[in-house]
Amino acid sequence: MRAYGSQASAGRASSGTTGKPSKTGPGRRRNWFLVGVVAAGLGTLAGCDGRAGPADIGVKPASESQQPFSAVVTIAPLAGLIQPLLPHEGTVTILMTPGRSEHGYEFKPSDIAQLSQADLVVYVGLGLEPAIDTFIARQRPDDPGVVRLSTALGLESALPSGDSHADHDHAAHDAQQSAQHHAHSGGDGHVHSESCVHGPIDQHLWLDPVLMLEALPAMKAAVASAMKARGMWTPAAEAKLDGAETYVRRRIESVDAAWRSQLAPFQGRAIVTHHAAFGRPAYRYGLNIAAVIRPIEHAEPTPGDVAAAMRAIERQNASVVFFEPQFDKRAAERIAQAAKVRMESLDPLGTGDWFELMDANLASLVRGLSPSPVLSPAPPVGALPSPAGTPSRQP
């Protein structure tokens, strides 16, 4: 994976000069017997009824303040957002293996154990990582060093019966349901509810730049709380974190502005996506998802799914089919060839650099929607001068 101007080991990004895992001080060793028991029960998506005691959360011993600050994120894009906020030599570990789909991912006991060790944990919520939800509820409840994005954004309801999510998410849900309608409806007009796959709320929060702007204060506050617990909080550290937040905010704002300006000529245009990951950015920037090739993430597209996508392309005059690198693209190729439309890539996860991910997806959308192939890719967006002490983005 990529890191911001630093070395990195597999699944780990570092803001310092070393990619080695940090050593575990005595204050960071929680009850390992308990961790092993909990981890064994959480390696799959199913939970158990036993309740474990709360984690030992508080100010760590002074000797531990010498250990590198560690953060754990569940999916790769979150690493690129949180890493610039970390103190010097802070490390980010990505739990989900890059190249794998985020849906149905089974966390290993070693993944769960890392949650107990980390100073900072950032994950999505909304049922995307149920094993993580269960572990946090049992071991680190009310820990200010844990960020659940759905909670930070007020999107709490992941159940069909719930309706506590913020009003601004209804629009994304409507867009998602529209895509599901075109992908799932057959001759009988039956529509399979999105709750069969995601619940009533689209889980792919990180693909909406505006939502990431809204979540940024919560991520900053969690870093500050974790640094205070480690005894690392000083006026200089506070000033550095303030500067880093401004830097990240400006870069996200630049990404949002680029998506708005470059997709403005394509307002209302229809696209076909590989799975239902892009409902939020489609709605945000005025595109229409005519169909999704893989309505159920864990299953290969059926002949009916392919036929539905073909009908949607013809009905809505879609000009491009997008595949995702986490899935087999043969179904997308068959659809694109039969419909005589272009095929491009949209990646919901990337390898750890959120800004690079969003740049690449925007370039793919522009290429796919343009009347003729774009010969030169759009210049990178979101690149701003790095503040002093903040890792700069590599070209």
C-alpha positions in Angstrom: 0.0 0.0 0.0 1.1 3.6 -0.4 2.1 5.9 2.5 2.6 9.6 2.6 6.3 10.1 2.2 7.2 7.2 4.4 8.0 3.5 4.4 5.2 1.0 4.8 4.9 -2.7 5.4 2.0 -4.7 4.1 -1.2 -3.4 5.4 0.6 -0.7 7.4 1.2 3.0 6.6 3.6 5.0 8.6 4.0 8.8 9.0 7.5 8.4 10.3 10.6 6.8 8.9 10.0 3.2 9.9 7.6 0.6 8.8 8.2 -1.7 11.7 5.4 -2.7 14.0 5.5 -0.8 17.3 6.6 -2.7 20.4 4.0 -3.3 23.0 4.6 -1.7 26.4 3.2 -3.2 29.5 0.5 -0.5 29.7 -0.8 -1.5 26.3 -1.1 -5.2 27.1 -4.7 -5.7 28.0 -6.0 -9.0 29.3 -4.6 -11.3 26.5 -6.5 -14.3 27.7 -9.7 -12.3 27.3 -8.6 -10.9 24.0 -8.0 -14.4 22.7 -11.4 -15.6 23.8 -13.2 -12.7 22.3 -11.1 -12.8 19.1 -11.9 -16.5 18.5 -15.6 -15.7 18.7 -15.4 -12.6 16.4 -13.3 -14.1 13.6 -16.5 -14.5 11.6 -19.4 -12.2 11.2 -21.4 -14.1 13.9 -21.2 -13.0 17.5 -21.8 -14.7 20.8 -23.8 -14.0 23.9 -21.0 -13.9 26.5 -20.2 -10.4 27.8 -16.6 -9.4 28.5 -15.5 -6.8 30.9 -14.6 -3.2 29.8 -11.2 -2.5 28.3 -8.6 -0.8 30.5 -8.9 2.7 29.0 -7.1 5.6 30.5 -3.8 7.4 30.9 -1.0 5.0 30.1 2.2 4.7 32.0 4.9 7.3 31.2 7.2 4.5 29.9 4.7 3.8 27.2 4.8 7.4 25.9 8.0 6.3 24.1 6.2 3.8 22.0 5.0 5.0 18.5 1.4 6.1 18.3 -0.7 3.4 16.6 -4.0 3.7 14.7 -6.1 0.9 13.2 -8.6 1.4 10.4 -10.8 -1.3 8.9 -10.6 -0.3 5.2 -7.8 1.2 3.1 -9.3 4.6 2.2 -9.6 5.6 5.9 -5.8 5.3 6.2 -5.2 8.2 3.9 -7.6 10.4 5.8 -6.4 9.7 9.3 -2.6 9.3 8.7 -1.9 13.1 8.3 -3.5 13.7 11.6 -1.2 11.4 13.6 1.7 12.5 15.7 5.3 12.0 14.4 6.1 8.4 13.6 2.5 7.3 14.1 1.5 4.2 12.2 -1.7 3.1 10.5 -2.7 -0.5 10.2 -5.3 -1.5 7.7 -7.3 -4.6 8.7 -9.0 -5.5 5.5 -6.6 -6.9 2.9 -6.4 -4.6 -0.1 -7.9 -6.2 -3.2 -10.7 -7.9 -1.3 -14.2 -6.7 -1.2 -15.4 -4.9 1.9 -18.5 -7.0 2.1 -18.5 -10.3 4.0 -14.9 -9.8 5.1 -14.0 -12.2 7.9 -11.6 -10.7 10.4 -8.9 -12.9 11.9 -8.3 -13.2 15.6 -5.0 -11.3 15.0 -7.1 -8.4 13.5 -9.3 -8.3 16.6 -6.3 -8.4 18.9 -4.9 -5.3 17.2 -8.0 -3.3 18.2 -7.1 -3.9 21.8 -3.6 -2.6 21.3 -4.3 0.5 19.1 -4.3 4.0 20.5 -6.9 5.0 17.9 -9.5 2.9 16.0 -11.5 4.2 13.0 -14.2 2.2 11.3 -17.3 2.7 9.2 -20.2 1.1 11.1 -23.7 0.6 9.6 -23.2 -3.1 9.7 -20.2 -3.2 7.4 -17.9 -4.6 10.1 -20.2 -6.3 12.7 -17.3 -8.2 14.4 -15.6 -4.9 15.0 -18.9 -3.4 16.4 -19.2 -6.3 18.8 -15.7 -6.1 20.0 -15.8 -2.3 20.5 -19.0 -2.6 22.4 -17.5 -5.1 24.8 -13.9 -4.0 25.1 -13.8 -0.3 24.4 -17.2 1.2 25.0 -17.3 5.0 25.2 -13.6 5.2 24.4 -12.9 8.6 22.9 -10.1 7.1 20.9 -12.6 5.1 18.8 -14.3 6.7 15.8 -17.4 5.0 14.2 -18.1 7.1 11.2 -21.8 6.4 11.1 -22.0 7.6 14.7 -20.0 10.7 14.0 -22.3 11.5 11.1 -25.5 10.8 13.0 -26.3 7.8 10.7 -27.2 5.4 13.5 -29.9 3.2 12.0 -28.8 0.2 10.1 -32.0 -1.8 10.5 -35.0 -1.6 8.2 -37.2 -0.8 11.1 -35.1 2.2 12.2 -35.6 5.7 10.9 -33.2 7.7 13.1 -30.7 8.6 10.3 -30.1 12.2 9.4 -32.4 13.8 6.8 -29.5 14.4 4.4 -29.1 10.7 4.0 -32.6 10.1 2.6 -31.4 11.6 -0.7 -28.5 9.0 -0.9 -30.9 6.3 0.0 -33.4 7.4 -2.7 -30.6 7.3 -5.3 -29.5 3.9 -4.1 -33.0 2.5 -4.2 -33.4 3.9 -7.7 -30.3 1.9 -8.8 -31.7 -1.2 -7.1 -35.0 -0.8 -8.8 -33.4 -0.7 -12.3 -31.1 -3.6 -11.4 -33.6 -5.8 -9.7 -37.0 -5.1 -11.3 -38.2 -7.6 -13.9 -41.2 -8.0 -16.0 -43.4 -8.3 -13.0 -42.2 -4.9 -11.6 -41.0 -6.5 -8.4 -38.3 -4.6 -6.6 -36.0 -6.3 -4.1 -35.4 -4.0 -1.1 -31.9 -2.7 -0.5 -32.3 -3.9 3.1 -31.6 -7.4 1.7 -28.0 -6.2 1.1 -27.1 -3.1 3.0 -30.0 -2.2 5.2 -31.8 1.1 4.5 -28.6 3.2 4.4 -25.7 3.0 2.0 -22.6 1.9 3.9 -20.1 3.4 1.6 -19.7 6.7 3.5 -16.1 7.3 2.6 -17.0 7.7 -1.1 -18.8 11.0 -0.4 -16.3 13.9 0.1 -18.9 16.0 1.9 -19.5 13.3 4.5 -15.8 13.0 5.0 -15.6 16.8 5.7 -18.4 16.3 8.3 -16.5 13.4 9.9 -13.2 15.2 10.1 -13.8 17.0 13.4 -14.6 13.6 15.1 -11.4 12.1 13.7 -9.3 15.1 15.0 -11.0 14.9 18.4 -10.2 11.2 18.7 -6.6 11.7 17.8 -6.4 14.4 20.5 -8.0 12.2 23.1 -5.7 9.3 22.4 -2.6 11.6 22.6 -3.8 12.9 25.9 -4.2 9.3 27.2 -0.7 8.6 26.1 0.7 11.7 27.8 1.7 13.1 24.4 -0.4 16.3 24.4 1.6 19.5 24.4 1.0 23.0 23.0 3.2 22.0 20.1 1.2 18.8 19.5 -2.0 20.8 19.6 -0.8 23.3 17.1 0.5 20.5 14.8 -2.9 18.8 14.9 -4.7 22.0 14.1 -2.5 22.6 11.1 -2.9 19.0 9.9 -6.7 19.2 10.2 -6.7 22.4 8.1 -4.5 20.7 5.5 -6.8 17.6 5.3 -9.9 19.8 5.2 -8.6 21.9 2.3 -7.6 18.8 0.3 -11.1 17.2 0.8 -12.7 20.5 -0.2 -10.5 20.5 -3.3 -11.7 17.0 -4.2 -15.3 18.0 -3.7 -14.8 21.1 -5.9 -13.1 19.0 -8.7 -15.9 16.4 -8.7 -18.6 19.2 -8.9 -16.9 21.1 -11.7 -15.7 18.1 -13.8 -19.0 16.2 -13.6 -21.2 19.3 -14.1 -21.4 18.7 -17.9 -22.8 15.2 -17.3 -25.7 16.1 -15.0 -28.4 13.5 -15.3 -26.3 11.0 -17.3 -26.8 7.3 -16.6 -24.1 4.8 -15.6 -23.9 1.1 -14.8 -21.8 0.2 -11.8 -20.5 -3.2 -10.7 -22.1 -3.2 -7.2 -24.1 -0.7 -5.2 -21.2 1.3 -3.9 -21.5 4.6 -5.7 -25.0 5.7 -4.9 -23.8 8.6 -2.6 -21.4 10.2 -5.1 -23.8 9.7 -7.9 -26.5 11.5 -6.1 -24.1 14.2 -4.8 -22.8 15.1 -8.2 -25.9 14.6 -10.3 -25.4 11.2 -12.0 -28.0 8.4 -12.3 -27.1 4.8 -11.6 -29.2 2.9 -14.2 -28.3 -0.5 -12.9 -25.8 -2.5 -10.8 -24.4 -5.7 -12.3 -23.9 -7.4 -8.9 -27.0 -6.6 -6.8 -25.8 -9.1 -4.1 -22.1 -8.5 -3.3 -21.5 -12.1 -2.2 -22.9 -13.7 -5.4 -21.9 -13.7 -9.0 -24.3 -11.9 -11.4 -27.1 -14.1 -12.6 -28.4 -14.1 -16.3 -31.3 -12.1 -15.0 -29.0 -9.5 -13.5 -27.1 -9.2 -16.8 -30.4 -8.9 -18.7 -31.7 -6.3 -16.4 -28.5 -4.2 -16.9 -28.8 -4.5 -20.6 -32.4 -3.3 -20.5 -31.4 -0.4 -18.3 -28.6 0.7 -20.6 -31.0 0.7 -23.6 -33.8 2.4 -21.6 -31.6 5.1 -20.1 -29.1 5.5 -22.9 -26.2 4.7 -20.6 -22.8 5.0 -22.3 -20.5 3.3 -19.9 -20.3 0.2 -17.7 -18.0 0.3 -14.7 -16.3 -2.7 -13.2 -14.5 -2.9 -9.8 -11.1 -4.5 -9.3 -12.3 -6.5 -6.3 -14.6 -8.5 -8.5 -14.4 -10.6 -11.7 -15.0 -8.2 -14.5 -16.2 -10.8 -17.1 -19.8 -10.0 -16.6 -19.1 -6.3 -17.1 -17.2 -7.1 -20.3 -20.0 -9.1 -21.7 -22.5 -6.4 -21.0 -20.3 -3.6 -22.4 -19.6 -5.6 -25.6 -23.2 -6.6 -26.2 -24.5 -3.1 -25.6 -21.5 -1.5 -27.5 -20.7 0.9 -24.7 -17.4 1.7 -23.0 -16.0 0.0 -19.9 -14.1 1.8 -17.2 -13.0 1.0 -13.6 -14.5 2.5 -10.4 -12.6 1.4 -7.3 -14.4 1.7 -3.9 -11.4 0.9 -1.8 -8.0 1.6 -3.4 -4.8 0.8 -1.6 -4.6 3.4 1.3 -4.6 6.8 -0.3 -8.1 8.3 -0.2 -7.2 11.3 -2.3 -5.6 9.2 -5.0 -8.6 6.9 -5.0 -11.0 9.8 -5.5 -8.8 11.3 -8.2 -8.7 8.0 -10.1 -12.5 7.5 -9.8 -13.2 11.0 -11.1 -10.9 10.5 -14.1 -12.7 7.2 -14.9 -16.1 8.9 -14.7 -15.0 11.7 -17.0 -13.5 9.3 -19.5 -16.5 7.1 -19.5 -19.0 9.9 -19.9 -17.1 12.1 -22.4 -18.3 11.9 -26.0 -14.9 10.7 -27.0 -12.0 9.2 -25.0 -10.1 11.7 -22.9 -6.5 11.5 -24.2 -4.9 13.1 -21.1 -6.1 12.2 -17.6 -7.5 15.0 -15.5 -4.7 16.6 -13.3 -4.6 15.3 -9.7 -7.0 17.2 -7.5 -6.7 17.9 -3.8 -2.9 18.4 -3.9 -2.0 21.3 -1.7 1.3 22.4 -0.1 1.9 20.3 3.0 2.1 22.3 6.3 5.3 22.0 8.3 5.4 18.7 10.1 2.7 17.1 7.9 3.6 14.3 5.5 3.3 15.5 1.9 1.5 13.7 -0.8 3.8 11.9 -3.3 3.3 12.4 -7.0 
